[in-house]
């Protein structure tokens, strides 16, 4: 069997960087990590010389909508595969395609298309399940989500959706809505990550939601309440609850724009790299030039403008999604937020893997895990992306 061997790299582990070792991959897995002295090369081995660059676990994007001019809501196999290939260029080896609030027909089509695309996807980042973002959101915090599709969670509806698709791995919901607590309990029973998002909840509601299965917060600070006043009394919001409830995990869009330097540092300091995942939340404009674009599907989506490294609503009153790529997130955490390289990489690899309960197979360079690997330079520019032992991008 032909093996893939990576030599002369600086191997990034969760808490340190190691040199003088080779990574041996076989049958899509990391077979061995050996010292240079112990390495024996066979004539038919495929050798990648990392030339002292960094060798990292593959980046895991647990919240992404699109890229390369495509959106998952386009509902075509071409769009799914195009997004996977574009993000692979930036180090993503696994991703969770994410929906927007939409018609029932569009959602059902997404389920069908996901299955088709997953079986054909051999050139891009692997699909590791679907993330439903909505439609159970607070109208006052819907952001760029289309308000005409918002609704309250009813068991008959969400159970029907869960029964139709076995591919849902996370669902973002506003927990203060009538019926949301019961939904959280059902998601937990179904082993689907229940996440808090686009919400006006106060601390007490988040605490109740956490006890009912909502263990994660979607794009912290975006589309959620902070301290509010009601009849002169102050109430802590979702942001404060995310810090106060120790075991709640969070994800951040670390593009340096959705969250500026002080907030990136604040999240890192008070939640830490083991409770904070980086996500792109990228829309179709990721990997594309500035200009007009569409958030959501080509048929029912909203027009947006891409400029200043972010997508904005046409009146520029609010952000309308990210155009970030995973390499940019890691680079921003290191260069802007002054986070150590190992921690920045952990937030893009092992932490999302743990949150999604796939850390037994992905998220770190360990014997027996999937051979998902990224090689990049000291500016976090990707040189090679390897998915399950196959090179899917080479600069």
Rosetta blueprint (number, residue, H / E / L):
1 X L
2 X L
3 X L
4 X E
5 X E
6 X E
7 X E
8 X L
9 X L
10 X E
11 X E
12 X E
13 X L
14 X L
15 X L
16 X L
17 X E
18 X E
19 X L
20 X L
21 X E
22 X E
23 X E
24 X E
25 X E
26 X E
27 X L
28 X L
29 X E
30 X E
31 X E
32 X E
33 X E
34 X E
35 X E
36 X H
37 X H
38 X H
39 X L
40 X L
41 X L
42 X L
43 X L
44 X L
45 X L
46 X E
47 X E
48 X E
49 X E
50 X L
51 X L
52 X L
53 X L
54 X E
55 X E
56 X E
57 X E
58 X L
59 X E
60 X E
61 X E
62 X E
63 X E
64 X E
65 X L
66 X E
67 X E
68 X L
69 X L
70 X E
71 X E
72 X H
73 X H
74 X H
75 X L
76 X L
77 X H
78 X H
79 X H
80 X H
81 X H
82 X H
83 X H
84 X H
85 X H
86 X H
87 X H
88 X H
89 X L
90 X L
91 X L
92 X E
93 X E
94 X E
95 X E
96 X E
97 X E
98 X E
99 X L
100 X L
101 X L
102 X L
103 X L
104 X H
105 X H
106 X H
107 X H
108 X H
109 X H
110 X H
111 X H
112 X H
113 X H
114 X H
115 X H
116 X H
117 X H
118 X H
119 X H
120 X H
121 X L
122 X L
123 X L
124 X L
125 X L
126 X E
127 X E
128 X L
129 X L
130 X E
131 X E
132 X E
133 X E
134 X L
135 X L
136 X L
137 X L
138 X L
139 X H
140 X H
141 X H
142 X L
143 X L
144 X L
145 X L
146 X L
147 X H
148 X H
149 X H
150 X L
151 X L
152 X L
153 X L
154 X L
155 X H
156 X H
157 X H
158 X H
159 X H
160 X H
161 X H
162 X H
163 X H
164 X H
165 X L
166 X L
167 X L
168 X E
169 X E
170 X E
171 X E
172 X E
173 X E
174 X L
175 X L
176 X L
177 X L
178 X L
179 X L
180 X H
181 X H
182 X H
183 X H
184 X H
185 X H
186 X H
187 X H
188 X H
189 X H
190 X L
191 X L
192 X L
193 X E
194 X E
195 X E
196 X E
197 X L
198 X L
199 X E
200 X L
201 X L
202 X E
203 X H
204 X H
205 X H
206 X H
207 X H
208 X H
209 X H
210 X H
211 X H
212 X L
213 X L
214 X E
215 X E
216 X E
217 X E
218 X L
219 X L
220 X L
221 X L
222 X L
223 X L
224 X E
225 X L
226 X L
227 X L
228 X E
229 X E
230 X E
231 X L
232 X L
233 X E
234 X E
235 X E
236 X L
237 X E
238 X H
239 X H
240 X H
241 X H
242 X H
243 X H
244 X H
245 X L
246 X L
247 X L
248 X L
249 X E
250 X E
251 X E
252 X E
253 X L
254 X L
255 X L
256 X L
257 X L
258 X L
259 X L
260 X L
261 X H
262 X H
263 X H
264 X H
265 X H
266 X H
267 X H
268 X H
269 X H
270 X H
271 X L
272 X L
273 X L
274 X L
275 X L
276 X E
277 X E
278 X E
279 X L
280 X L
281 X L
282 X E
283 X L
284 X L
285 X L
286 X L
287 X L
288 X L
289 X L
290 X L
291 X E
292 X E
293 X E
294 X E
295 X E
296 X L
297 X L
298 X L
299 X L
300 X L
301 X L
302 X E
303 X E
304 X E
305 X E
306 X E
307 X E
308 X L
309 X L
310 X E
311 X E
312 X E
313 X E
314 X L
315 X L
316 X L
317 X L
318 X L
319 X E
320 X E
321 X E
322 X E
323 X L
324 X L
325 X L
326 X H
327 X H
328 X H
329 X H
330 X H
331 X H
332 X H
333 X H
334 X H
335 X H
336 X L
337 X L
338 X L
339 X L
340 X L
341 X H
342 X H
343 X H
344 X H
345 X H
346 X H
347 X H
348 X H
349 X L
350 X H
351 X H
352 X H
353 X H
354 X H
355 X H
356 X L
357 X L
358 X L
359 X L
360 X L
361 X L
362 X L
363 X L
364 X L
365 X L
366 X L
367 X L
368 X L
369 X L
370 X E
371 X L
372 X L
373 X E
374 X E
375 X E
376 X E
377 X L
378 X L
379 X L
380 X L
381 X L
382 X E
383 X E
384 X E
385 X E
386 X E
387 X E
388 X L
389 X L
390 X E
391 X E
392 X E
393 X E
394 X E
395 X L
